[in-house]
Amino acid sequence: MRMYSIHRSNIKSRTAFTLIELLVVVAIIAMLISILLPTLSTVRAQGAAVKCKANLHVIGIGLVMYNQQNDDYIVPSYNLPWAPGSTTNYTGGPEQPLDGWGAILDRDGFIASNQRAANTIFYCPRTVDVEGMETGQTGDDPRKPRGWTDWPLKFTTVGGDSSPKVATTIPELGFNKIIRVSYWINAYNPIGNQPLNIPALDQHYTASIALGPDQQPEEFFLQPRKLQHAAPFKFIVVSDGIYMGRQAVTRLGDTNSRIGYRHPGMSILEGAANIVLADGHVETLMGNEFPRALGSTDPPELIQEKMKENYRGPTIYNDPYKVFEPYE
């Protein structure tokens, strides 16, 4: 019988991938990453929205506790001190800092917060790192309503709301740290034209105390007010966003809107804002559902739209029926 020997060199060893096999593995990994990344991004966004709602729930409880411990008076959006040596109200000088509602709740022990931290109760996890009210308004920059405002603050030059701001402490009043806030409060802050037939001071949640004189028929300086809403479970008090006021421009794309639609919506173009109501509970509103206040130049059809918005769901008015009664 003839025997054949197999030489060791004839045995092919497979100790590594071929180039084609390696490329196939890389392609599979890339495909899996492309499938998983959107899901992971969605999960992160949803987690941030949940954290934002938790923040707002704590803020809502803090606001209710403030009311209860201050004879039903609502926390001021800020206190505007009188100009030193003046018989009129604030003149815009840099020596006059404003405290701010977040700083007040922190100072008085209703909500504890770290100084200028991005992980505090007053800071939505999806806040854009931009000073949203640096020069008084947000304009048309879509990032700014999703940014932050530091409190307390002061104007750096004479010029009022349109002048640049700078953060400051007020040790003599107990404000020893600067609170970075990325939530909007439903406050009467009479900037621009106000419809003369609406008693605006009594229609929004809070007010900028000592601002004035008001543009209503009876001029007055704004004073602290008490909660009067008959249905607090419908009354918006705080929302994703910055600063206060401008309730007539609450939609995506509106010039100088303060509402920050930071969270996933029904489409890429929409987005959603979390809100806290006067009774402390939290909801989410889509970008095309946030209620709007009346404007001084609204045509009849727009007035009817705004009336429906404030009647059917959450409202920015203390008494929407009183506001819209002349237009029914």
TORKOL-4160 file (C-alpha; in steps of 0.2 Angstrom, whole numbers, padded with zeros to 4 digits, m for minus):
328
<pt num="1" X="0000" Y="0000" Z="0000"/>
<pt num="2" X="0006" Y="0017" Z="m0005"/>
<pt num="3" X="0007" Y="0029" Z="0009"/>
<pt num="4" X="0006" Y="0048" Z="0006"/>
<pt num="5" X="0013" Y="0060" Z="0019"/>
<pt num="6" X="0005" Y="0077" Z="0022"/>
<pt num="7" X="0018" Y="0091" Z="0023"/>
<pt num="8" X="0016" Y="0103" Z="0037"/>
<pt num="9" X="0016" Y="0118" Z="0025"/>
<pt num="10" X="0001" Y="0111" Z="0016"/>
<pt num="11" X="m0010" Y="0115" Z="0031"/>
<pt num="12" X="m0017" Y="0132" Z="0030"/>
<pt num="13" X="m0019" Y="0141" Z="0047"/>
<pt num="14" X="m0033" Y="0153" Z="0050"/>
<pt num="15" X="m0027" Y="0165" Z="0064"/>
<pt num="16" X="m0034" Y="0181" Z="0057"/>
<pt num="17" X="m0049" Y="0189" Z="0048"/>
<pt num="18" X="m0047" Y="0193" Z="0029"/>
<pt num="19" X="m0050" Y="0211" Z="0024"/>
<pt num="20" X="m0067" Y="0207" Z="0017"/>
<pt num="21" X="m0073" Y="0198" Z="0033"/>
<pt num="22" X="m0066" Y="0213" Z="0043"/>
<pt num="23" X="m0076" Y="0225" Z="0032"/>
<pt num="24" X="m0092" Y="0215" Z="0034"/>
<pt num="25" X="m0090" Y="0215" Z="0053"/>
<pt num="26" X="m0087" Y="0234" Z="0053"/>
<pt num="27" X="m0103" Y="0237" Z="0042"/>
<pt num="28" X="m0113" Y="0227" Z="0054"/>
<pt num="29" X="m0107" Y="0236" Z="0069"/>
<pt num="30" X="m0111" Y="0253" Z="0060"/>
<pt num="31" X="m0128" Y="0247" Z="0055"/>
<pt num="32" X="m0132" Y="0242" Z="0073"/>
<pt num="33" X="m0126" Y="0259" Z="0079"/>
<pt num="34" X="m0136" Y="0268" Z="0067"/>
<pt num="35" X="m0152" Y="0258" Z="0073"/>
<pt num="36" X="m0148" Y="0261" Z="0091"/>
<pt num="37" X="m0142" Y="0279" Z="0092"/>
<pt num="38" X="m0159" Y="0287" Z="0088"/>
<pt num="39" X="m0167" Y="0275" Z="0101"/>
<pt num="40" X="m0154" Y="0280" Z="0114"/>
<pt num="41" X="m0156" Y="0298" Z="0110"/>
<pt num="42" X="m0175" Y="0297" Z="0112"/>
<pt num="43" X="m0173" Y="0288" Z="0129"/>
<pt num="44" X="m0161" Y="0302" Z="0135"/>
<pt num="45" X="m0173" Y="0315" Z="0129"/>
<pt num="46" X="m0187" Y="0307" Z="0138"/>
<pt num="47" X="m0177" Y="0305" Z="0154"/>
<pt num="48" X="m0173" Y="0323" Z="0153"/>
<pt num="49" X="m0191" Y="0327" Z="0151"/>
<pt num="50" X="m0196" Y="0317" Z="0166"/>
<pt num="51" X="m0182" Y="0326" Z="0176"/>
<pt num="52" X="m0189" Y="0343" Z="0170"/>
<pt num="53" X="m0206" Y="0338" Z="0176"/>
<pt num="54" X="m0199" Y="0333" Z="0193"/>
<pt num="55" X="m0191" Y="0350" Z="0194"/>
<pt num="56" X="m0207" Y="0359" Z="0191"/>
<pt num="57" X="m0217" Y="0348" Z="0203"/>
<pt num="58" X="m0205" Y="0354" Z="0217"/>
<pt num="59" X="m0206" Y="0372" Z="0211"/>
<pt num="60" X="m0225" Y="0370" Z="0211"/>
<pt num="61" X="m0225" Y="0364" Z="0229"/>
<pt num="62" X="m0213" Y="0378" Z="0234"/>
<pt num="63" X="m0225" Y="0391" Z="0226"/>
<pt num="64" X="m0240" Y="0384" Z="0235"/>
<pt num="65" X="m0230" Y="0383" Z="0252"/>
<pt num="66" X="m0225" Y="0401" Z="0249"/>
<pt num="67" X="m0243" Y="0406" Z="0247"/>
<pt num="68" X="m0248" Y="0397" Z="0262"/>
<pt num="69" X="m0235" Y="0405" Z="0273"/>
<pt num="70" X="m0237" Y="0422" Z="0267"/>
<pt num="71" X="m0256" Y="0425" Z="0269"/>
<pt num="72" X="m0260" Y="0419" Z="0252"/>
<pt num="73" X="m0248" Y="0432" Z="0244"/>
<pt num="74" X="m0239" Y="0425" Z="0228"/>
<pt num="75" X="m0221" Y="0426" Z="0226"/>
<pt num="76" X="m0216" Y="0442" Z="0216"/>
<pt num="77" X="m0208" Y="0439" Z="0199"/>
<pt num="78" X="m0195" Y="0451" Z="0206"/>
<pt num="79" X="m0195" Y="0466" Z="0217"/>
<pt num="80" X="m0190" Y="0482" Z="0209"/>
<pt num="81" X="m0182" Y="0494" Z="0222"/>
<pt num="82" X="m0185" Y="0513" Z="0221"/>
<pt num="83" X="m0170" Y="0523" Z="0215"/>
<pt num="84" X="m0160" Y="0530" Z="0229"/>
<pt num="85" X="m0165" Y="0548" Z="0233"/>
<pt num="86" X="m0179" Y="0547" Z="0220"/>
<pt num="87" X="m0197" Y="0549" Z="0223"/>
<pt num="88" X="m0201" Y="0539" Z="0207"/>
<pt num="89" X="m0199" Y="0520" Z="0204"/>
<pt num="90" X="m0184" Y="0511" Z="0196"/>
<pt num="91" X="m0174" Y="0522" Z="0184"/>
<pt num="92" X="m0162" Y="0508" Z="0177"/>
<pt num="93" X="m0147" Y="0513" Z="0186"/>
<pt num="94" X="m0134" Y="0499" Z="0189"/>
<pt num="95" X="m0135" Y="0502" Z="0208"/>
<pt num="96" X="m0152" Y="0494" Z="0209"/>
<pt num="97" X="m0152" Y="0475" Z="0208"/>
<pt num="98" X="m0168" Y="0464" Z="0206"/>
<pt num="99" X="m0170" Y="0448" Z="0216"/>
<pt num="100" X="m0181" Y="0436" Z="0206"/>
<pt num="101" X="m0193" Y="0423" Z="0211"/>
<pt num="102" X="m0181" Y="0409" Z="0210"/>
<pt num="103" X="m0169" Y="0418" Z="0222"/>
<pt num="104" X="m0183" Y="0422" Z="0234"/>
<pt num="105" X="m0189" Y="0404" Z="0235"/>
<pt num="106" X="m0171" Y="0399" Z="0238"/>
<pt num="107" X="m0167" Y="0412" Z="0251"/>
<pt num="108" X="m0183" Y="0409" Z="0261"/>
<pt num="109" X="m0180" Y="0390" Z="0261"/>
<pt num="110" X="m0194" Y="0384" Z="0250"/>
<pt num="111" X="m0182" Y="0377" Z="0237"/>
<pt num="112" X="m0164" Y="0374" Z="0240"/>
<pt num="113" X="m0152" Y="0376" Z="0226"/>
<pt num="114" X="m0134" Y="0377" Z="0221"/>
<pt num="115" X="m0126" Y="0393" Z="0215"/>
<pt num="116" X="m0126" Y="0394" Z="0196"/>
<pt num="117" X="m0127" Y="0375" Z="0194"/>
<pt num="118" X="m0134" Y="0366" Z="0179"/>
<pt num="119" X="m0141" Y="0351" Z="0190"/>
<pt num="120" X="m0153" Y="0361" Z="0201"/>
<pt num="121" X="m0172" Y="0362" Z="0203"/>
<pt num="122" X="m0172" Y="0379" Z="0193"/>
<pt num="123" X="m0163" Y="0372" Z="0178"/>
<pt num="124" X="m0171" Y="0360" Z="0165"/>
<pt num="125" X="m0159" Y="0347" Z="0159"/>
<pt num="126" X="m0161" Y="0351" Z="0141"/>
<pt num="127" X="m0158" Y="0370" Z="0144"/>
<pt num="128" X="m0147" Y="0377" Z="0130"/>
<pt num="129" X="m0131" Y="0385" Z="0138"/>
<pt num="130" X="m0135" Y="0403" Z="0132"/>
<pt num="131" X="m0140" Y="0418" Z="0142"/>
<pt num="132" X="m0157" Y="0421" Z="0135"/>
<pt num="133" X="m0161" Y="0438" Z="0141"/>
<pt num="134" X="m0143" Y="0446" Z="0140"/>
<pt num="135" X="m0150" Y="0462" Z="0132"/>
<pt num="136" X="m0168" Y="0462" Z="0137"/>
<pt num="137" X="m0177" Y="0452" Z="0124"/>
<pt num="138" X="m0175" Y="0435" Z="0115"/>
<pt num="139" X="m0178" Y="0442" Z="0097"/>
<pt num="140" X="m0179" Y="0428" Z="0084"/>
<pt num="141" X="m0165" Y="0417" Z="0090"/>
<pt num="142" X="m0173" Y="0400" Z="0094"/>
<pt num="143" X="m0160" Y="0396" Z="0106"/>
<pt num="144" X="m0163" Y="0410" Z="0118"/>
<pt num="145" X="m0180" Y="0405" Z="0125"/>
<pt num="146" X="m0172" Y="0388" Z="0129"/>
<pt num="147" X="m0158" Y="0396" Z="0138"/>
<pt num="148" X="m0156" Y="0403" Z="0156"/>
<pt num="149" X="m0156" Y="0419" Z="0166"/>
<pt num="150" X="m0146" Y="0422" Z="0182"/>
<pt num="151" X="m0154" Y="0430" Z="0197"/>
<pt num="152" X="m0152" Y="0442" Z="0206"/>
<pt num="153" X="m0147" Y="0453" Z="0192"/>
<pt num="154" X="m0144" Y="0472" Z="0189"/>
<pt num="155" X="m0144" Y="0483" Z="0173"/>
<pt num="156" X="m0126" Y="0488" Z="0168"/>
<pt num="157" X="m0131" Y="0505" Z="0161"/>
<pt num="158" X="m0146" Y="0517" Z="0161"/>
<pt num="159" X="m0158" Y="0510" Z="0149"/>
<pt num="160" X="m0170" Y="0499" Z="0158"/>
<pt num="161" X="m0175" Y="0482" Z="0151"/>
<pt num="162" X="m0165" Y="0484" Z="0134"/>
<pt num="163" X="m0149" Y="0487" Z="0143"/>
<pt num="164" X="m0136" Y="0472" Z="0146"/>
<pt num="165" X="m0138" Y="0463" Z="0163"/>
<pt num="166" X="m0126" Y="0456" Z="0175"/>
<pt num="167" X="m0128" Y="0444" Z="0189"/>
<pt num="168" X="m0126" Y="0450" Z="0207"/>
<pt num="169" X="m0129" Y="0445" Z="0225"/>
<pt num="170" X="m0138" Y="0456" Z="0237"/>
<pt num="171" X="m0131" Y="0452" Z="0254"/>
<pt num="172" X="m0140" Y="0466" Z="0263"/>
<pt num="173" X="m0157" Y="0457" Z="0258"/>
<pt num="174" X="m0150" Y="0439" Z="0261"/>
<pt num="175" X="m0147" Y="0435" Z="0243"/>
<pt num="176" X="m0129" Y="0427" Z="0245"/>
<pt num="177" X="m0129" Y="0417" Z="0229"/>
<pt num="178" X="m0133" Y="0418" Z="0211"/>
<pt num="179" X="m0147" Y="0406" Z="0205"/>
<pt num="180" X="m0147" Y="0401" Z="0187"/>
<pt num="181" X="m0165" Y="0399" Z="0181"/>
<pt num="182" X="m0171" Y="0391" Z="0165"/>
<pt num="183" X="m0190" Y="0392" Z="0169"/>
<pt num="184" X="m0203" Y="0406" Z="0164"/>
<pt num="185" X="m0215" Y="0413" Z="0176"/>
<pt num="186" X="m0233" Y="0419" Z="0171"/>
<pt num="187" X="m0230" Y="0437" Z="0177"/>
<pt num="188" X="m0237" Y="0454" Z="0173"/>
<pt num="189" X="m0222" Y="0463" Z="0167"/>
<pt num="190" X="m0230" Y="0478" Z="0157"/>
<pt num="191" X="m0218" Y="0479" Z="0142"/>
<pt num="192" X="m0226" Y="0486" Z="0126"/>
<pt num="193" X="m0244" Y="0490" Z="0122"/>
<pt num="194" X="m0257" Y="0482" Z="0133"/>
<pt num="195" X="m0275" Y="0481" Z="0129"/>
<pt num="196" X="m0283" Y="0495" Z="0139"/>
<pt num="197" X="m0299" Y="0485" Z="0143"/>
<pt num="198" X="m0290" Y="0471" Z="0152"/>
<pt num="199" X="m0286" Y="0473" Z="0171"/>
<pt num="200" X="m0269" Y="0464" Z="0168"/>
<pt num="201" X="m0263" Y="0465" Z="0186"/>
<pt num="202" X="m0277" Y="0454" Z="0192"/>
<pt num="203" X="m0276" Y="0442" Z="0177"/>
<pt num="204" X="m0259" Y="0434" Z="0177"/>
<pt num="205" X="m0251" Y="0424" Z="0191"/>
<pt num="206" X="m0239" Y="0436" Z="0198"/>
<pt num="207" X="m0231" Y="0453" Z="0195"/>
<pt num="208" X="m0215" Y="0463" Z="0194"/>
<pt num="209" X="m0217" Y="0472" Z="0211"/>
<pt num="210" X="m0215" Y="0491" Z="0210"/>
<pt num="211" X="m0214" Y="0492" Z="0191"/>
<pt num="212" X="m0224" Y="0506" Z="0184"/>
<pt num="213" X="m0233" Y="0517" Z="0181"/>
<pt num="214" X="m0245" Y="0504" Z="0173"/>
<pt num="215" X="m0252" Y="0508" Z="0156"/>
<pt num="216" X="m0270" Y="0505" Z="0161"/>
<pt num="217" X="m0282" Y="0519" Z="0162"/>
<pt num="218" X="m0279" Y="0520" Z="0181"/>
<pt num="219" X="m0260" Y="0521" Z="0182"/>
<pt num="220" X="m0252" Y="0513" Z="0197"/>
<pt num="221" X="m0236" Y="0504" Z="0203"/>
<pt num="222" X="m0237" Y="0485" Z="0204"/>
<pt num="223" X="m0240" Y="0478" Z="0221"/>
<pt num="224" X="m0240" Y="0460" Z="0228"/>
<pt num="225" X="m0256" Y="0451" Z="0225"/>
<pt num="226" X="m0265" Y="0436" Z="0231"/>
<pt num="227" X="m0270" Y="0420" Z="0222"/>
<pt num="228" X="m0288" Y="0421" Z="0217"/>
<pt num="229" X="m0290" Y="0408" Z="0203"/>
<pt num="230" X="m0306" Y="0398" Z="0204"/>
<pt num="231" X="m0299" Y="0383" Z="0195"/>
<pt num="232" X="m0280" Y="0382" Z="0200"/>
<pt num="233" X="m0278" Y="0365" Z="0191"/>
<pt num="234" X="m0280" Y="0375" Z="0175"/>
<pt num="235" X="m0270" Y="0391" Z="0179"/>
<pt num="236" X="m0252" Y="0390" Z="0171"/>
<pt num="237" X="m0239" Y="0398" Z="0184"/>
<pt num="238" X="m0222" Y="0392" Z="0177"/>
<pt num="239" X="m0216" Y="0384" Z="0161"/>
<pt num="240" X="m0201" Y="0379" Z="0152"/>
<pt num="241" X="m0192" Y="0395" Z="0147"/>
<pt num="242" X="m0184" Y="0411" Z="0154"/>
<pt num="243" X="m0189" Y="0427" Z="0163"/>
<pt num="244" X="m0207" Y="0432" Z="0162"/>
<pt num="245" X="m0221" Y="0441" Z="0153"/>
<pt num="246" X="m0224" Y="0441" Z="0134"/>
<pt num="247" X="m0240" Y="0430" Z="0136"/>
<pt num="248" X="m0246" Y="0435" Z="0119"/>
<pt num="249" X="m0231" Y="0427" Z="0110"/>
<pt num="250" X="m0230" Y="0410" Z="0117"/>
<pt num="251" X="m0228" Y="0399" Z="0101"/>
<pt num="252" X="m0213" Y="0392" Z="0092"/>
<pt num="253" X="m0205" Y="0406" Z="0080"/>
<pt num="254" X="m0214" Y="0421" Z="0089"/>
<pt num="255" X="m0202" Y="0436" Z="0091"/>
<pt num="256" X="m0197" Y="0438" Z="0109"/>
<pt num="257" X="m0206" Y="0423" Z="0115"/>
<pt num="258" X="m0200" Y="0417" Z="0132"/>
<pt num="259" X="m0207" Y="0399" Z="0131"/>
<pt num="260" X="m0194" Y="0386" Z="0128"/>
<pt num="261" X="m0200" Y="0370" Z="0119"/>
<pt num="262" X="m0186" Y="0359" Z="0124"/>
<pt num="263" X="m0194" Y="0342" Z="0124"/>
<pt num="264" X="m0199" Y="0330" Z="0110"/>
<pt num="265" X="m0215" Y="0334" Z="0102"/>
<pt num="266" X="m0226" Y="0326" Z="0089"/>
<pt num="267" X="m0214" Y="0331" Z="0075"/>
<pt num="268" X="m0197" Y="0338" Z="0074"/>
<pt num="269" X="m0204" Y="0355" Z="0070"/>
<pt num="270" X="m0214" Y="0356" Z="0086"/>
<pt num="271" X="m0207" Y="0352" Z="0103"/>
<pt num="272" X="m0216" Y="0352" Z="0119"/>
<pt num="273" X="m0215" Y="0363" Z="0135"/>
<pt num="274" X="m0218" Y="0356" Z="0153"/>
<pt num="275" X="m0229" Y="0367" Z="0164"/>
<pt num="276" X="m0234" Y="0368" Z="0182"/>
<pt num="277" X="m0251" Y="0373" Z="0187"/>
<pt num="278" X="m0257" Y="0384" Z="0202"/>
<pt num="279" X="m0262" Y="0368" Z="0212"/>
<pt num="280" X="m0244" Y="0361" Z="0210"/>
<pt num="281" X="m0247" Y="0348" Z="0197"/>
<pt num="282" X="m0237" Y="0346" Z="0181"/>
<pt num="283" X="m0242" Y="0344" Z="0162"/>
<pt num="284" X="m0235" Y="0345" Z="0145"/>
<pt num="285" X="m0241" Y="0356" Z="0131"/>
<pt num="286" X="m0236" Y="0355" Z="0113"/>
<pt num="287" X="m0229" Y="0370" Z="0104"/>
<pt num="288" X="m0245" Y="0373" Z="0094"/>
<pt num="289" X="m0256" Y="0372" Z="0110"/>
<pt num="290" X="m0248" Y="0384" Z="0122"/>
<pt num="291" X="m0262" Y="0397" Z="0126"/>
<pt num="292" X="m0259" Y="0415" Z="0121"/>
<pt num="293" X="m0264" Y="0432" Z="0128"/>
<pt num="294" X="m0273" Y="0445" Z="0119"/>
<pt num="295" X="m0263" Y="0458" Z="0110"/>
<pt num="296" X="m0268" Y="0476" Z="0107"/>
<pt num="297" X="m0269" Y="0474" Z="0088"/>
<pt num="298" X="m0277" Y="0457" Z="0087"/>
<pt num="299" X="m0290" Y="0455" Z="0073"/>
<pt num="300" X="m0307" Y="0447" Z="0077"/>
<pt num="301" X="m0302" Y="0430" Z="0071"/>
<pt num="302" X="m0286" Y="0429" Z="0081"/>
<pt num="303" X="m0296" Y="0434" Z="0097"/>
<pt num="304" X="m0308" Y="0420" Z="0094"/>
<pt num="305" X="m0293" Y="0408" Z="0092"/>
<pt num="306" X="m0286" Y="0414" Z="0109"/>
<pt num="307" X="m0302" Y="0413" Z="0118"/>
<pt num="308" X="m0304" Y="0395" Z="0113"/>
<pt num="309" X="m0286" Y="0391" Z="0118"/>
<pt num="310" X="m0289" Y="0398" Z="0136"/>
<pt num="311" X="m0306" Y="0391" Z="0138"/>
<pt num="312" X="m0303" Y="0373" Z="0133"/>
<pt num="313" X="m0287" Y="0369" Z="0143"/>
<pt num="314" X="m0273" Y="0376" Z="0153"/>
<pt num="315" X="m0274" Y="0395" Z="0153"/>
<pt num="316" X="m0262" Y="0410" Z="0156"/>
<pt num="317" X="m0277" Y="0420" Z="0163"/>
<pt num="318" X="m0283" Y="0421" Z="0181"/>
<pt num="319" X="m0300" Y="0423" Z="0174"/>
<pt num="320" X="m0301" Y="0420" Z="0156"/>
<pt num="321" X="m0320" Y="0422" Z="0155"/>
<pt num="322" X="m0318" Y="0439" Z="0162"/>
<pt num="323" X="m0305" Y="0444" Z="0149"/>
<pt num="324" X="m0314" Y="0437" Z="0134"/>
<pt num="325" X="m0332" Y="0441" Z="0139"/>
<pt num="326" X="m0333" Y="0457" Z="0128"/>
<pt num="327" X="m0328" Y="0446" Z="0113"/>
<pt num="328" X="m0340" Y="0432" Z="0115"/>
